[in-house]
C-alpha cells in the first residue's frame, strides 16, 4: 500500500469514528459530566490535520471542542505550551 493510499484510508476511518462520536456526545463522551476520556478526545482532535473540514457537519463534536477550550485545565496546558 502506497503512502497516499494509507492517508486516504486513515481519513475514511477518522470520518467514521468522528461521525460515531458526534452522534453520541451528550455533551461529553460519558454524558453530562466531563471525564478523562473527554480530555483525550480533545487532544486527539487537536492533532487531526483536517479537523475543520471534519467538523463542518458534526455540530455536537464542534460544540464539544468549544466546551473543552473553555476548560481551565485545557487553557493552562495550551498556555503553557504556547498553543
SULVEN-V874648 format. One record per backbone hydrogen bond with DSSP energy under -1.0 kcal/mol. CO is the residue of the C=O (numbers start at 1). NH is the residue of the N-H. If there is no record, write none. Layout:
co: [CO:CO]
nh: [NH:NH]
//
This chain:
co: [2:3:4:5:6:7:8:9:10:11:12:13:14:15:16:17:18:19:21:21:28:28:31:35:35:36:37:38:39:40:41:42:43:48:50:51:55:58:59:60:61:62:63:64:65:68:71:72:73:74:75:76:77:78:79]
nh: [6:7:8:9:10:11:12:13:14:15:16:17:18:19:20:21:22:23:24:25:26:31:28:38:39:40:41:42:43:44:45:46:47:51:54:55:58:62:63:64:65:66:67:68:69:71:75:76:77:78:79:80:81:83:82]
//
